[in-house]
């Protein structure tokens, strides 16, 4: 059956928020489509105004907007765009959120706190989303917070493929090191992907301000090249502790592979001072040219645009997404 006969809602309509315009353009290029026109204005009172340049009545619409810094501006902009599309009678609206904010607020791990990830899931649906897409949320249970269908995508294979193609042959007895025990399962999958052993860093969270204390290594790193893996780097403090710990335990060259480059506060300066050979990440979160310059050639950014673009195409045509991952 031809693709034109499989489509349900006519052509794909792509809209980009202001949070990740470059990534949105790459997705559009992958699909051979154009980003639809819209105005996003911020009034002096900080209220956000959105207006579409054309009708989306009866169309299949995808809004690409990451919710990294400025988090609340980007989140509110996403919600307003979703409602605008719903009010214009779009047939189906999908929120494409490469990085989903509040992913760490996924449970009540102490008294009198909120589960903000659940709140975000609720308001995305209330704003008008029929479906959602996101990449590697911090906690798997976040999928259960949504009562609308969605695609939770894994981009780790991008990092694994890069390591196998560019680094594996020249590495000395490589070992994957999970920065914390919470990433152990995904770290094991990474290790299987490059046929290497795995080690773990045990650490203990000591405050609510994201500080943590790295304690010990479970596994062997002495005399080996190390690839430290994690889902995101925020302030870089935990990573700095991990790098220093594996170095003290005899690691040779150190690589860092992670999905979301949040780089809050002075993280980029902290990373720049570490004895790391290469940082490997994705463009799920935009990195400013100034931050890229500080890491220079040590920074490799792999694009998730083909991943998002292919999933959008398959969702639009009613084809399996799992087949992309042999699932």
HUDAHU-V193886 format. One record per residue. N is the residue number from 1. RES is the residue in one letter. SS is DSSP state (hx for helix, st for strand, lp for the rest). NEAR is the number of other C-alpha atoms within 12 Angstrom. D_CENTER is the distance of its C-alpha to the mean C-alpha in whole Angstrom. Layout:
BEGIN
n: [N N]
res: [RES RES]
ss: [SS SS]
near: [NEAR NEAR]
d_center: [D_CENTER D_CENTER]
END
This chain:
BEGIN
n: [1 2 3 4 5 6 7 8 9 10 11 12 13 14 15 16 17 18 19 20 21 22 23 24 25 26 27 28 29 30 31 32 33 34 35 36 37 38 39 40 41 42 43 44 45 46 47 48 49 50 51 52 53 54 55 56 57 58 59 60 61 62 63 64 65 66 67 68 69 70 71 72 73 74 75 76 77 78 79 80 81 82 83 84 85 86 87 88 89 90 91 92 93 94 95 96 97 98 99 100 101 102 103 104 105 106 107 108 109 110 111 112 113 114 115 116 117 118 119 120 121 122 123 124 125 126 127 128 129 130 131 132 133 134 135 136 137 138 139 140 141 142 143 144 145 146 147 148 149 150 151 152 153 154 155 156 157 158 159 160 161 162 163 164 165 166 167 168 169 170 171 172 173 174 175 176 177 178 179 180 181 182 183 184 185 186 187 188 189 190 191 192 193 194 195 196 197 198 199 200 201 202 203 204 205 206 207 208 209 210 211 212 213 214 215 216 217 218 219 220 221 222 223 224 225 226 227 228 229 230 231 232 233 234 235 236 237 238 239 240 241 242 243 244 245 246 247 248 249 250 251 252 253 254 255 256 257 258 259 260 261 262 263 264 265 266 267 268 269 270 271 272 273 274 275 276 277 278 279 280 281 282 283 284 285 286 287 288 289 290 291 292 293 294 295 296 297 298 299 300 301 302 303 304 305 306 307 308 309 310 311 312 313 314 315 316 317 318 319 320 321 322 323 324 325 326 327]
res: [X X X X X X X X X X X X X X X X X X X X X X X X X X X X X X X X X X X X X X X X X X X X X X X X X X X X X X X X X X X X X X X X X X X X X X X X X X X X X X X X X X X X X X X X X X X X X X X X X X X X X X X X X X X X X X X X X X X X X X X X X X X X X X X X X X X X X X X X X X X X X X X X X X X X X X X X X X X X X X X X X X X X X X X X X X X X X X X X X X X X X X X X X X X X X X X X X X X X X X X X X X X X X X X X X X X X X X X X X X X X X X X X X X X X X X X X X X X X X X X X X X X X X X X X X X X X X X X X X X X X X X X X X X X X X X X X X X X X X X X X X X X X X X X X X X X X X X X X X X X X X X X X X X X X X X X X X X X X X X X X X X X X X X X]
ss: [lp lp hx hx hx hx lp lp lp lp lp st st st st st lp lp lp lp hx hx hx hx hx hx hx hx hx hx hx lp lp lp st lp lp st st st st st lp lp lp lp lp st st st st st lp lp lp lp st lp lp st st st st st lp lp lp lp lp lp hx hx hx hx hx hx hx hx hx hx hx hx hx hx hx hx hx lp lp st lp st st st st st st lp lp lp lp lp lp lp lp lp lp lp lp lp lp lp lp lp lp hx hx hx hx hx hx hx hx hx hx hx hx lp lp lp st st st st st lp lp lp lp hx hx hx hx hx hx lp lp lp st st st st st lp lp hx hx hx hx hx hx hx hx hx hx hx hx hx hx hx lp lp lp lp st st st st lp lp hx hx hx hx hx hx hx hx hx hx hx hx hx hx lp lp st st st st st st st st st lp lp lp lp lp lp st st st st st st st lp lp lp lp lp lp lp st st st st st st st st lp lp lp hx hx hx hx hx hx hx hx hx hx hx hx lp lp lp lp lp st st st st st st st st lp lp lp lp lp hx hx hx hx hx hx lp lp lp lp lp st st st st st lp lp lp lp lp lp hx hx hx hx hx hx hx hx hx hx st st st st lp lp hx hx hx hx hx hx hx hx hx hx hx hx hx lp lp lp lp hx hx hx hx lp lp]
near: [8 7 15 15 13 17 20 22 23 21 29 36 38 44 44 39 43 35 37 35 27 26 39 40 30 28 39 31 19 24 26 18 21 20 30 27 19 24 21 27 20 17 10 8 8 13 15 25 23 28 26 30 16 20 22 32 22 21 26 35 43 47 53 48 47 42 38 35 27 20 23 21 26 31 34 32 38 47 38 34 42 42 31 33 40 32 23 23 20 31 28 36 47 44 51 48 44 44 43 46 42 26 31 27 26 28 23 14 13 12 8 8 13 17 23 21 30 28 22 33 39 24 26 39 29 23 27 33 39 33 34 42 40 41 40 34 37 31 27 25 20 32 30 19 28 28 20 24 22 30 33 32 34 35 36 38 32 32 40 35 21 26 35 22 16 17 25 26 15 14 25 20 25 35 39 48 47 45 48 34 26 23 31 25 24 35 37 29 24 39 34 21 25 31 20 29 27 37 36 37 38 27 26 20 19 13 10 13 10 18 19 24 22 28 22 27 32 24 21 26 37 23 20 29 36 47 48 53 46 42 41 44 35 31 24 32 32 34 46 32 31 42 40 29 32 44 28 18 22 19 33 26 30 40 41 43 45 46 42 43 39 34 31 26 16 18 25 32 21 26 38 26 20 29 28 32 28 29 39 39 40 38 40 47 45 35 31 20 12 12 25 24 16 20 29 18 16 25 29 29 31 32 32 39 35 27 37 43 33 30 36 42 35 24 32 34 24 18 19 18 26 16 11 19 16 7 7]
d_center: [34 33 29 31 33 30 28 29 28 29 27 23 22 19 19 16 16 16 13 12 15 15 12 14 17 16 15 18 20 19 20 23 23 23 21 24 25 25 26 24 26 26 29 31 31 27 27 25 26 25 27 27 29 30 30 28 30 30 27 23 21 17 16 13 11 8 10 9 13 15 14 17 18 15 15 19 18 16 19 22 20 20 24 25 24 26 29 29 30 27 27 23 20 17 14 11 8 5 4 7 10 12 11 13 16 16 20 23 24 26 29 29 25 23 20 18 15 18 19 16 16 20 20 17 20 23 22 22 19 21 17 14 11 7 5 6 7 9 12 13 16 14 14 18 18 18 21 20 19 15 13 10 9 9 8 10 13 12 13 16 17 17 19 21 22 22 23 24 28 28 27 29 29 25 24 20 20 18 17 18 20 17 15 18 18 14 16 19 18 16 20 22 20 21 25 25 25 23 24 22 22 24 23 24 23 26 25 23 22 19 22 22 25 24 27 28 27 27 28 29 28 31 32 29 26 23 19 17 14 12 8 8 11 12 16 16 19 19 18 21 23 21 22 26 26 26 28 31 31 31 28 29 26 23 19 16 13 9 6 5 8 9 13 15 19 20 17 18 22 21 19 22 24 23 25 22 23 19 16 13 10 8 8 5 7 10 13 16 19 21 18 18 21 22 20 22 22 20 17 15 12 12 11 9 11 14 12 11 15 16 15 16 19 20 19 22 24 24 23 22 18 19 21 18 17 21 21]
END
